[in-house]
Amino acid sequence: MRTANDLMLTIMLGGLGLYFSVLNGRGLLRYAQFRRVRRTAVLTWPLPHPRHFALQLVLGVVSGAVAVLNGSMDRPIHHVFSQAVMALYFILIVPLSTRIQVGFYRDGVWGDAGFLPYARIGRTAFRETPDIVLFLLPRGGSRPLRLPVPPAEYGAVRKVLEEMKREGLVQTPERILGL
């Protein structure tokens, strides 16, 4: 007979295993997509490492050790699996995602949430304080894609964006009152 604690642990570890499996799948798909488009780079730059990058790597190593320990103690599979996919995420997916260069490519823009083809861009706007960020709103109203822009690249980004508009690749509504 299972206790309430065992049942709760099973549900929590199953949920963690499922959550990190989805994150791993999305991360691998995103990196594979980046590998396909990286040869078409027009203007790109690397993003800085996440704030707690080293801590995330340590968390991955600890999760991997816990997975091995759980496996050697003949724990149920969901104990081992949840820790293993968590370790995989922090040891593999997080470092892979730091290799993705954001910016402009031949067919679209790569930002914080992935790749957005030029034809799907509905609106663009810059936020210039405290950091420079280009917001790209997809047609259809889903959440905007954010593209952090280094100050040294700001002029080049504006030039590339205007060139894409002139060529008809990006078709946004005319500005109201020049804004």
N, CA and C atoms as an extended XYZ file, in Angstrom:
537
Properties=species:S:1:pos:R:3:atomname:S:1:resname:S:1:resid:I:1 pbc="F F F"
N         0.840       -1.180        0.000 N   MET     1
C         0.000        0.000        0.000 CA  MET     1
C         0.888        1.247        0.000 C   MET     1
N         0.546        2.149       -0.866 N   ARG     2
C         1.314        3.392       -0.964 CA  ARG     2
C         0.813        4.400        0.043 C   ARG     2
N         1.755        5.165        0.543 N   THR     3
C         1.370        6.237        1.454 CA  THR     3
C         1.058        7.480        0.633 C   THR     3
N         0.476        8.448        1.267 N   ALA     4
C         0.156        9.711        0.599 CA  ALA     4
C         1.441       10.406        0.139 C   ALA     4
N         2.503       10.272        0.916 N   ASN     5
C         3.779       10.898        0.536 CA  ASN     5
C         4.356       10.256       -0.726 C   ASN     5
N         4.262        8.921       -0.831 N   ASP     6
C         4.751        8.235       -2.022 CA  ASP     6
C         3.965        8.667       -3.254 C   ASP     6
N         2.664        8.768       -3.100 N   LEU     7
C         1.829        9.189       -4.213 CA  LEU     7
C         2.169       10.616       -4.635 C   LEU     7
N         2.331       11.498       -3.673 N   MET     8
C         2.674       12.890       -3.979 CA  MET     8
C         4.041       12.969       -4.661 C   MET     8
N         5.015       12.192       -4.178 N   LEU     9
C         6.346       12.171       -4.784 CA  LEU     9
C         6.278       11.650       -6.217 C   LEU     9
N         5.489       10.619       -6.441 N   THR    10
C         5.327       10.069       -7.784 CA  THR    10
C         4.738       11.109       -8.736 C   THR    10
N         3.718       11.820       -8.278 N   ILE    11
C         3.087       12.846       -9.112 CA  ILE    11
C         4.067       13.977       -9.402 C   ILE    11
N         4.779       14.429       -8.391 N   MET    12
C         5.722       15.539       -8.582 CA  MET    12
C         6.874       15.143       -9.510 C   MET    12
N         7.464       13.975       -9.293 N   LEU    13
C         8.579       13.556      -10.142 CA  LEU    13
C         8.118       13.245      -11.557 C   LEU    13
N         6.918       12.692      -11.703 N   GLY    14
C         6.369       12.469      -13.042 CA  GLY    14
C         6.155       13.787      -13.768 C   GLY    14
N         5.630       14.779      -13.050 N   GLY    15
C         5.429       16.108      -13.635 CA  GLY    15
C         6.743       16.752      -14.029 C   GLY    15
N         7.754       16.651      -13.156 N   LEU    16
C         9.079       17.204      -13.480 CA  LEU    16
C         9.682       16.506      -14.700 C   LEU    16
N         9.545       15.188      -14.745 N   GLY    17
C        10.065       14.435      -15.881 CA  GLY    17
C         9.406       14.862      -17.180 C   GLY    17
N         8.094       15.034      -17.158 N   LEU    18
C         7.361       15.464      -18.341 CA  LEU    18
C         7.764       16.892      -18.737 C   LEU    18
N         7.819       17.789      -17.762 N   TYR    19
C         8.174       19.188      -18.020 CA  TYR    19
C         9.563       19.308      -18.655 C   TYR    19
N        10.551       18.653      -18.070 N   PHE    20
C        11.913       18.757      -18.601 CA  PHE    20
C        12.063       17.989      -19.914 C   PHE    20
N        11.249       16.959      -20.140 N   SER    21
C        11.268       16.273      -21.441 CA  SER    21
C        10.802       17.217      -22.539 C   SER    21
N         9.739       17.976      -22.256 N   VAL    22
C         9.244       18.955      -23.227 CA  VAL    22
C        10.297       20.042      -23.460 C   VAL    22
N        10.918       20.556      -22.385 N   LEU    23
C        11.966       21.569      -22.540 CA  LEU    23
C        13.136       21.038      -23.358 C   LEU    23
N        13.527       19.793      -23.126 N   ASN    24
C        14.629       19.202      -23.888 CA  ASN    24
C        14.266       19.075      -25.361 C   ASN    24
N        13.055       18.617      -25.634 N   GLY    25
C        12.622       18.484      -27.025 CA  GLY    25
C        12.577       19.827      -27.735 C   GLY    25
N        11.994       20.832      -27.081 N   ARG    26
C        11.923       22.167      -27.677 CA  ARG    26
C        13.317       22.747      -27.886 C   ARG    26
N        14.201       22.548      -26.916 N   GLY    27
C        15.567       23.061      -27.032 CA  GLY    27
C        16.322       22.418      -28.185 C   GLY    27
N        16.175       21.106      -28.348 N   LEU    28
C        16.848       20.424      -29.454 CA  LEU    28
C        16.281       20.852      -30.806 C   LEU    28
N        14.958       21.008      -30.883 N   LEU    29
C        14.346       21.469      -32.132 CA  LEU    29
C        14.800       22.888      -32.479 C   LEU    29
N        14.858       23.751      -31.469 N   ARG    30
C        15.286       25.134      -31.697 CA  ARG    30
C        16.738       25.172      -32.162 C   ARG    30
N        17.598       24.361      -31.550 N   TYR    31
C        19.003       24.353      -31.958 CA  TYR    31
C        19.152       23.786      -33.372 C   TYR    31
N        18.378       22.754      -33.703 N   ALA    32
C        18.419       22.188      -35.058 CA  ALA    32
C        17.964       23.231      -36.080 C   ALA    32
N        16.936       24.008      -35.750 N   GLN    33
C        16.470       25.066      -36.636 CA  GLN    33
C        17.565       26.130      -36.810 C   GLN    33
N        18.240       26.476      -35.714 N   PHE    34
C        19.334       27.443      -35.810 CA  PHE    34
C        20.445       26.927      -36.722 C   PHE    34
N        20.774       25.651      -36.615 N   ARG    35
C        21.830       25.076      -37.456 CA  ARG    35
C        21.473       25.177      -38.944 C   ARG    35
N        20.168       25.063      -39.240 N   ARG    36
C        19.729       25.171      -40.641 CA  ARG    36
C        19.838       26.601      -41.165 C   ARG    36
N        19.562       27.606      -40.324 N   VAL    37
C        19.531       28.989      -40.820 CA  VAL    37
C        20.832       29.756      -40.585 C   VAL    37
N        21.749       29.232      -39.820 N   ARG    38
C        22.931       30.026      -39.461 CA  ARG    38
C        23.807       30.407      -40.645 C   ARG    38
N        23.773       29.629      -41.733 N   ARG    39
C        24.572       29.963      -42.911 CA  ARG    39
C        24.032       31.191      -43.644 C   ARG    39
N        22.798       31.590      -43.309 N   THR    40
C        22.164       32.712      -44.014 CA  THR    40
C        22.221       33.996      -43.195 C   THR    40
N        23.134       34.079      -42.255 N   ALA    41
C        23.218       35.241      -41.370 CA  ALA    41
C        23.499       36.521      -42.144 C   ALA    41
N        22.747       37.569      -41.785 N   VAL    42
C        22.954       38.896      -42.359 CA  VAL    42
C        23.653       39.777      -41.328 C   VAL    42
N        23.113       39.814      -40.125 N   LEU    43
C        23.691       40.586      -39.025 CA  LEU    43
C        23.322       39.877      -37.730 C   LEU    43
N        24.307       39.292      -37.051 N   THR    44
C        24.034       38.538      -35.827 CA  THR    44
C        25.043       38.886      -34.746 C   THR    44
N        24.724       38.499      -33.524 N   TRP    45
C        25.611       38.683      -32.385 CA  TRP    45
C        25.217       37.671      -31.321 C   TRP    45
N        26.170       37.288      -30.481 N   PRO    46
C        25.852       36.336      -29.406 CA  PRO    46
C        25.181       37.051      -28.235 C   PRO    46
N        24.317       36.334      -27.572 N   LEU    47
C        23.739       36.854      -26.330 CA  LEU    47
C        24.680       36.506      -25.187 C   LEU    47
N        24.704       37.311      -24.148 N   PRO    48
C        25.520       36.927      -22.990 CA  PRO    48
C        24.941       35.676      -22.344 C   PRO    48
N        25.783       34.969      -21.607 N   HIS    49
C        25.313       33.785      -20.880 CA  HIS    49
C        24.201       34.183      -19.915 C   HIS    49
N        23.301       33.239      -19.622 N   PRO    50
C        22.273       33.542      -18.623 CA  PRO    50
C        22.909       33.942      -17.298 C   PRO    50
N        22.158       34.654      -16.513 N   ARG    51
C        22.678       35.188      -15.244 CA  ARG    51
C        23.363       34.151      -14.369 C   ARG    51
N        22.736       33.042      -14.189 N   HIS    52
C        23.256       32.014      -13.272 CA  HIS    52
C        23.714       30.783      -14.055 C   HIS    52
N        24.468       31.022      -15.108 N   PHE    53
C        24.897       29.941      -15.992 CA  PHE    53
C        25.696       28.875      -15.238 C   PHE    53
N        26.666       29.277      -14.461 N   ALA    54
C        27.490       28.309      -13.720 CA  ALA    54
C        26.638       27.522      -12.728 C   ALA    54
N        25.713       28.194      -12.081 N   LEU    55
C        24.825       27.520      -11.131 CA  LEU    55
C        23.949       26.494      -11.848 C   LEU    55
N        23.498       26.820      -13.061 N   GLN    56
C        22.690       25.875      -13.825 CA  GLN    56
C        23.501       24.638      -14.203 C   GLN    56
N        24.761       24.830      -14.561 N   LEU    57
C        25.617       23.685      -14.864 CA  LEU    57
C        25.826       22.813      -13.627 C   LEU    57
N        26.052       23.443      -12.482 N   VAL    58
C        26.213       22.692      -11.230 CA  VAL    58
C        24.929       21.930      -10.915 C   VAL    58
N        23.790       22.566      -11.108 N   LEU    59
C        22.508       21.902      -10.874 CA  LEU    59
C        22.360       20.684      -11.787 C   LEU    59
N        22.821       20.785      -13.023 N   GLY    60
C        22.783       19.653      -13.939 CA  GLY    60
C        23.659       18.509      -13.475 C   GLY    60
N        24.856       18.830      -12.988 N   VAL    61
C        25.759       17.794      -12.500 CA  VAL    61
C        25.164       17.110      -11.258 C   VAL    61
N        24.599       17.903      -10.358 N   VAL    62
C        23.972       17.340       -9.156 CA  VAL    62
C        22.787       16.463       -9.545 C   VAL    62
N        21.964       16.915      -10.489 N   SER    63
C        20.819       16.112      -10.932 CA  SER    63
C        21.289       14.807      -11.565 C   SER    63
N        22.355       14.867      -12.336 N   GLY    64
C        22.914       13.653      -12.925 CA  GLY    64
C        23.405       12.684      -11.857 C   GLY    64
N        24.064       13.224      -10.839 N   ALA    65
C        24.546       12.366       -9.741 CA  ALA    65
C        23.374       11.741       -8.986 C   ALA    65
N        22.319       12.499       -8.768 N   VAL    66
C        21.132       11.973       -8.091 CA  VAL    66
C        20.472       10.891       -8.947 C   VAL    66
N        20.449       11.077      -10.267 N   ALA    67
C        19.877       10.062      -11.159 CA  ALA    67
C        20.678        8.762      -11.070 C   ALA    67
N        22.002        8.874      -11.081 N   VAL    68
C        22.858        7.684      -10.965 CA  VAL    68
C        22.648        7.024       -9.602 C   VAL    68
N        22.595        7.820       -8.553 N   LEU    69
C        22.367        7.290       -7.205 CA  LEU    69
C        21.020        6.582       -7.119 C   LEU    69
N        19.970        7.213       -7.649 N   ASN    70
C        18.645        6.580       -7.646 CA  ASN    70
C        18.631        5.288       -8.446 C   ASN    70
N        19.349        5.268       -9.574 N   GLY    71
C        19.433        4.055      -10.378 CA  GLY    71
C        20.158        2.944       -9.662 C   GLY    71
N        21.232        3.291       -8.950 N   SER    72
C        21.989        2.265       -8.225 CA  SER    72
C        21.239        1.751       -7.001 C   SER    72
N        20.283        2.510       -6.504 N   MET    73
C        19.499        2.091       -5.336 CA  MET    73
C        18.195        1.402       -5.750 C   MET    73
N        18.061        1.098       -7.044 N   ASP    74
C        16.858        0.453       -7.570 CA  ASP    74
C        15.582        1.200       -7.227 C   ASP    74
N        15.643        2.518       -7.339 N   ARG    75
C        14.451        3.350       -7.130 CA  ARG    75
C        13.522        3.180       -8.329 C   ARG    75
N        12.265        3.564       -8.192 N   PRO    76
C        11.342        3.488       -9.336 CA  PRO    76
C        11.850        4.342      -10.508 C   PRO    76
N        11.441        3.953      -11.715 N   ILE    77
C        11.945        4.592      -12.930 CA  ILE    77
C        11.670        6.095      -12.962 C   ILE    77
N        10.538        6.537      -12.412 N   HIS    78
C        10.243        7.972      -12.476 CA  HIS    78
C        11.209        8.786      -11.614 C   HIS    78
N        11.805        8.194      -10.584 N   HIS    79
C        12.833        8.884       -9.792 CA  HIS    79
C        14.073        9.116      -10.660 C   HIS    79
N        14.487        8.061      -11.353 N   VAL    80
C        15.688        8.140      -12.180 CA  VAL    80
C        15.445        9.036      -13.401 C   VAL    80
N        14.315        8.828      -14.073 N   PHE    81
C        14.022        9.557      -15.300 CA  PHE    81
C        13.914       11.056      -15.061 C   PHE    81
N        13.202       11.452      -14.026 N   SER    82
C        13.009       12.890      -13.785 CA  SER    82
C        14.340       13.590      -13.526 C   SER    82
N        15.214       12.954      -12.789 N   GLN    83
C        16.522       13.562      -12.517 CA  GLN    83
C        17.418       13.542      -13.751 C   GLN    83
N        17.313       12.474      -14.552 N   ALA    84
C        18.147       12.365      -15.755 CA  ALA    84
C        17.764       13.425      -16.794 C   ALA    84
N        16.454       13.636      -17.015 N   VAL    85
C        16.077       14.646      -18.016 CA  VAL    85
C        16.370       16.051      -17.504 C   VAL    85
N        16.322       16.251      -16.195 N   MET    86
C        16.693       17.550      -15.633 CA  MET    86
C        18.199       17.781      -15.845 C   MET    86
N        18.997       16.757      -15.605 N   ALA    87
C        20.440       16.871      -15.831 CA  ALA    87
C        20.738       17.145      -17.304 C   ALA    87
N        20.051       16.439      -18.192 N   LEU    88
C        20.238       16.646      -19.622 CA  LEU    88
C        19.932       18.092      -20.013 C   LEU    88
N        18.882       18.645      -19.456 N   TYR    89
C        18.514       20.026      -19.777 CA  TYR    89
C        19.624       20.998      -19.355 C   TYR    89
N        20.083       20.888      -18.113 N   PHE    90
C        21.054       21.863      -17.611 CA  PHE    90
C        22.466       21.638      -18.144 C   PHE    90
N        22.806       20.404      -18.491 N   ILE    91
C        24.159       20.116      -18.984 CA  ILE    91
C        24.263       20.261      -20.502 C   ILE    91
N        23.173       19.969      -21.226 N   LEU    92
C        23.234       20.005      -22.686 CA  LEU    92
C        22.447       21.167      -23.304 C   LEU    92
N        21.189       21.296      -22.967 N   ILE    93
C        20.313       22.257      -23.646 CA  ILE    93
C        20.683       23.705      -23.308 C   ILE    93
N        20.944       23.987      -22.039 N   VAL    94
C        21.301       25.366      -21.666 CA  VAL    94
C        22.585       25.816      -22.381 C   VAL    94
N        23.671       25.020      -22.382 N   PRO    95
C        24.856       25.454      -23.140 CA  PRO    95
C        24.608       25.550      -24.653 C   PRO    95
N        23.806       24.633      -25.217 N   LEU    96
C        23.502       24.721      -26.649 CA  LEU    96
C        22.757       26.007      -26.979 C   LEU    96
N        21.833       26.394      -26.111 N   SER    97
C        21.047       27.602      -26.383 CA  SER    97
C        21.913       28.858      -26.347 C   SER    97
N        23.027       28.826      -25.628 N   THR    98
C        23.911       29.997      -25.602 CA  THR    98
C        24.711       30.134      -26.896 C   THR    98
N        24.740       29.085      -27.709 N   ARG    99
C        25.454       29.143      -28.991 CA  ARG    99
C        24.613       29.769      -30.102 C   ARG    99
N        23.333       29.901      -29.862 N   ILE   100
C        22.451       30.477      -30.873 CA  ILE   100
C        22.706       31.975      -30.963 C   ILE   100
N        22.988       32.435      -32.157 N   GLN   101
C        23.244       33.860      -32.389 CA  GLN   101
C        21.940       34.529      -32.803 C   GLN   101
N        21.562       35.556      -32.074 N   VAL   102
C        20.343       36.293      -32.413 CA  VAL   102
C        20.666       37.344      -33.465 C   VAL   102
N        19.629       37.790      -34.163 N   GLY   103
C        19.824       38.834      -35.156 CA  GLY   103
C        19.050       38.551      -36.420 C   GLY   103
N        19.569       39.094      -37.529 N   PHE   104
C        18.886       39.030      -38.814 CA  PHE   104
C        19.503       37.956      -39.693 C   PHE   104
N        18.625       37.182      -40.310 N   TYR   105
C        19.017       36.142      -41.244 CA  TYR   105
C        18.311       36.412      -42.565 C   TYR   105
N        18.670       35.704      -43.593 N   ARG   106
C        18.095       35.931      -44.918 CA  ARG   106
C        16.563       35.853      -44.903 C   ARG   106
N        16.004       34.926      -44.142 N   ASP   107
C        14.560       34.681      -44.193 CA  ASP   107
C        13.792       35.175      -42.978 C   ASP   107
N        14.477       35.734      -41.972 N   GLY   108
C        13.760       36.184      -40.794 CA  GLY   108
C        14.689       36.665      -39.692 C   GLY   108
N        14.100       36.815      -38.519 N   VAL   109
C        14.825       37.340      -37.355 CA  VAL   109
C        14.821       36.282      -36.263 C   VAL   109
N        15.981       36.092      -35.640 N   TRP   110
C        16.071       35.188      -34.503 CA  TRP   110
C        16.133       36.042      -33.245 C   TRP   110
N        15.187       35.843      -32.355 N   GLY   111
C        15.135       36.593      -31.103 CA  GLY   111
C        15.066       35.669      -29.913 C   GLY   111
N        14.545       36.190      -28.804 N   ASP   112
C        14.539       35.436      -27.562 CA  ASP   112
C        13.641       34.198      -27.597 C   ASP   112
N        12.591       34.212      -28.401 N   ALA   113
C        11.642       33.095      -28.428 CA  ALA   113
C        11.768       32.255      -29.691 C   ALA   113
N        12.837       32.434      -30.440 N   GLY   114
C        13.031       31.638      -31.638 CA  GLY   114
C        13.073       32.473      -32.903 C   GLY   114
N        12.701       31.849      -33.998 N   PHE   115
C        12.832       32.432      -35.324 CA  PHE   115
C        11.483       32.939      -35.802 C   PHE   115
N        11.467       34.154      -36.363 N   LEU   116
C        10.253       34.753      -36.915 CA  LEU   116
C        10.531       35.157      -38.364 C   LEU   116
N         9.866       34.495      -39.323 N   PRO   117
C        10.065       34.872      -40.732 CA  PRO   117
C         9.611       36.310      -40.981 C   PRO   117
N        10.259       36.975      -41.922 N   TYR   118
C         9.932       38.368      -42.222 CA  TYR   118
C         8.463       38.537      -42.601 C   TYR   118
N         7.912       37.593      -43.345 N   ALA   119
C         6.524       37.705      -43.805 CA  ALA   119
C         5.525       37.694      -42.649 C   ALA   119
N         5.922       37.182      -41.491 N   ARG   120
C         5.012       37.117      -40.347 CA  ARG   120
C         5.128       38.327      -39.423 C   ARG   120
N         6.041       39.250      -39.698 N   ILE   121
C         6.206       40.422      -38.838 CA  ILE   121
C         5.093       41.412      -39.135 C   ILE   121
N         4.315       41.744      -38.109 N   GLY   122
C         3.214       42.682      -38.266 CA  GLY   122
C         3.584       44.090      -37.860 C   GLY   122
N         4.334       44.232      -36.801 N   ARG   123
C         4.755       45.546      -36.288 CA  ARG   123
C         6.146       45.422      -35.679 C   ARG   123
N         6.860       46.554      -35.679 N   THR   124
C         8.174       46.623      -35.043 CA  THR   124
C         8.225       47.864      -34.169 C   THR   124
N         8.969       47.766      -33.097 N   ALA   125
C         9.158       48.929      -32.215 CA  ALA   125
C        10.450       48.737      -31.435 C   ALA   125
N        11.172       49.833      -31.248 N   PHE   126
C        12.373       49.824      -30.422 CA  PHE   126
C        12.043       50.380      -29.041 C   PHE   126
N        12.588       49.750      -28.015 N   ARG   127
C        12.619       50.343      -26.678 CA  ARG   127
C        14.091       50.642      -26.435 C   ARG   127
N        14.395       51.895      -26.149 N   GLU   128
C        15.792       52.311      -26.108 CA  GLU   128
C        16.333       52.571      -24.715 C   GLU   128
N        15.524       52.395      -23.688 N   THR   129
C        16.030       52.585      -22.330 CA  THR   129
C        15.487       51.504      -21.418 C   THR   129
N        16.174       50.982      -20.476 N   PRO   130
C        17.605       51.172      -20.213 CA  PRO   130
C        18.486       50.432      -21.214 C   PRO   130
N        17.978       49.322      -21.786 N   ASP   131
C        18.714       48.611      -22.823 CA  ASP   131
C        17.951       48.762      -24.132 C   ASP   131
N        18.641       48.548      -25.240 N   ILE   132
C        17.989       48.627      -26.541 CA  ILE   132
C        17.394       47.254      -26.865 C   ILE   132
N        16.094       47.243      -27.134 N   VAL   133
C        15.396       46.007      -27.480 CA  VAL   133
C        14.481       46.299      -28.668 C   VAL   133
N        14.559       45.447      -29.681 N   LEU   134
C        13.645       45.523      -30.816 CA  LEU   134
C        12.521       44.535      -30.555 C   LEU   134
N        11.287       45.025      -30.535 N   PHE   135
C        10.119       44.174      -30.367 CA  PHE   135
C         9.515       43.929      -31.744 C   PHE   135
N         9.253       42.666      -32.041 N   LEU   136
C         8.655       42.280      -33.309 CA  LEU   136
C         7.346       41.568      -32.992 C   LEU   136
N         6.235       42.157      -33.391 N   LEU   137
C         4.926       41.567      -33.127 CA  LEU   137
C         4.501       40.764      -34.348 C   LEU   137
N         4.325       39.446      -34.178 N   PRO   138
C         3.904       38.626      -35.323 CA  PRO   138
C         2.464       38.939      -35.742 C   PRO   138
N         2.194       38.737      -37.014 N   ARG   139
C         0.812       38.864      -37.479 CA  ARG   139
C        -0.004       37.790      -36.770 C   ARG   139
N        -1.220       38.131      -36.417 N   GLY   140
C        -2.061       37.178      -35.702 CA  GLY   140
C        -2.060       37.415      -34.212 C   GLY   140
N        -1.227       38.322      -33.739 N   GLY   141
C        -1.276       38.770      -32.357 CA  GLY   141
C        -0.701       37.852      -31.302 C   GLY   141
N         0.165       36.883      -31.646 N   SER   142
C         0.797       36.097      -30.588 CA  SER   142
C         1.824       36.962      -29.868 C   SER   142
N         2.474       36.411      -28.882 N   ARG   143
C         3.371       37.242      -28.064 CA  ARG   143
C         4.545       37.769      -28.878 C   ARG   143
N         5.002       38.974      -28.551 N   PRO   144
C         6.075       39.581      -29.344 CA  PRO   144
C         7.412       38.870      -29.147 C   PRO   144
N         8.209       38.922      -30.167 N   LEU   145
C         9.568       38.417      -30.125 CA  LEU   145
C        10.451       39.580      -29.709 C   LEU   145
N        11.329       39.348      -28.761 N   ARG   146
C        12.250       40.396      -28.291 CA  ARG   146
C        13.630       40.116      -28.869 C   ARG   146
N        14.258       41.173      -29.357 N   LEU   147
C        15.613       41.065      -29.875 CA  LEU   147
C        16.485       42.091      -29.161 C   LEU   147
N        17.230       41.665      -28.114 N   PRO   148
C        18.141       42.599      -27.444 CA  PRO   148
C        19.242       43.017      -28.417 C   PRO   148
N        19.482       44.316      -28.507 N   VAL   149
C        20.446       44.857      -29.474 CA  VAL   149
C        21.604       45.496      -28.720 C   VAL   149
N        22.839       45.048      -28.976 N   PRO   150
C        23.986       45.714      -28.368 CA  PRO   150
C        24.099       47.144      -28.905 C   PRO   150
N        24.477       48.098      -28.061 N   PRO   151
C        24.584       49.491      -28.531 CA  PRO   151
C        25.463       49.644      -29.768 C   PRO   151
N        26.511       48.848      -29.881 N   ALA   152
C        27.411       48.948      -31.032 CA  ALA   152
C        26.733       48.508      -32.333 C   ALA   152
N        25.673       47.716      -32.247 N   GLU   153
C        24.983       47.205      -33.431 CA  GLU   153
C        23.704       47.973      -33.765 C   GLU   153
N        23.344       48.956      -32.942 N   TYR   154
C        22.057       49.640      -33.078 CA  TYR   154
C        21.877       50.278      -34.459 C   TYR   154
N        22.865       51.002      -34.933 N   GLY   155
C        22.767       51.637      -36.252 CA  GLY   155
C        22.644       50.609      -37.362 C   GLY   155
N        23.426       49.540      -37.284 N   ALA   156
C        23.377       48.490      -38.307 CA  ALA   156
C        22.023       47.788      -38.302 C   ALA   156
N        21.448       47.585      -37.123 N   VAL   157
C        20.127       46.945      -37.016 CA  VAL   157
C        19.072       47.813      -37.678 C   VAL   157
N        19.103       49.120      -37.395 N   ARG   158
C        18.131       50.027      -38.017 CA  ARG   158
C        18.280       50.019      -39.543 C   ARG   158
N        19.524       50.005      -40.014 N   LYS   159
C        19.783       49.998      -41.455 CA  LYS   159
C        19.265       48.705      -42.095 C   LYS   159
N        19.534       47.559      -41.485 N   VAL   160
C        19.073       46.276      -42.030 CA  VAL   160
C        17.548       46.216      -42.023 C   VAL   160
N        16.934       46.684      -40.960 N   LEU   161
C        15.472       46.665      -40.865 CA  LEU   161
C        14.844       47.557      -41.944 C   LEU   161
N        15.394       48.738      -42.146 N   GLU   162
C        14.884       49.625      -43.192 CA  GLU   162
C        15.095       49.016      -44.581 C   GLU   162
N        16.237       48.361      -44.775 N   GLU   163
C        16.501       47.713      -46.064 CA  GLU   163
C        15.497       46.590      -46.317 C   GLU   163
N        15.186       45.827      -45.284 N   MET   164
C        14.205       44.741      -45.421 CA  MET   164
C        12.816       45.315      -45.747 C   MET   164
N        12.495       46.459      -45.173 N   LYS   165
C        11.209       47.107      -45.473 CA  LYS   165
C        11.189       47.615      -46.913 C   LYS   165
N        12.289       48.221      -47.360 N   ARG   166
C        12.369       48.726      -48.738 CA  ARG   166
C        12.230       47.591      -49.757 C   ARG   166
N        12.829       46.453      -49.449 N   GLU   167
C        12.764       45.308      -50.360 CA  GLU   167
C        11.410       44.602      -50.299 C   GLU   167
N        10.572       45.002      -49.358 N   GLY   168
C         9.249       44.395      -49.234 CA  GLY   168
C         9.221       43.107      -48.431 C   GLY   168
N        10.340       42.748      -47.809 N   LEU   169
C        10.373       41.535      -46.996 CA  LEU   169
C         9.613       41.725      -45.695 C   LEU   169
N         9.703       42.927      -45.142 N   VAL   170
C         8.963       43.276      -43.923 CA  VAL   170
C         7.934       44.316      -44.327 C   VAL   170
N         6.671       43.985      -44.128 N   GLN   171
C         5.592       44.905      -44.483 CA  GLN   171
C         4.814       45.248      -43.234 C   GLN   171
N         5.118       46.414      -42.674 N   THR   172
C         4.430       46.876      -41.475 CA  THR   172
C         3.588       48.081      -41.838 C   THR   172
N         2.535       48.364      -41.070 N   PRO   173
C         1.706       49.542      -41.361 CA  PRO   173
C         2.529       50.817      -41.244 C   PRO   173
N         2.106       51.811      -41.992 N   GLU   174
C         2.784       53.101      -41.932 CA  GLU   174
C         2.672       53.666      -40.520 C   GLU   174
N         3.667       54.407      -40.146 N   ARG   175
C         3.683       55.015      -38.821 CA  ARG   175
C         2.667       56.151      -38.740 C   ARG   175
N         2.108       56.335      -37.574 N   ILE   176
C         1.170       57.418      -37.351 CA  ILE   176
C         1.970       58.635      -36.907 C   ILE   176
N         1.781       59.753      -37.576 N   LEU   177
C         2.456       61.007      -37.247 CA  LEU   177
C         3.975       60.870      -37.219 C   LEU   177
N         4.509       59.954      -38.030 N   GLY   178
C         5.953       59.788      -38.107 CA  GLY   178
C         6.550       59.033      -36.941 C   GLY   178
N         5.727       58.440      -36.084 N   LEU   179
C         6.244       57.702      -34.925 CA  LEU   179
C         6.421       56.248      -35.249 C   LEU   179
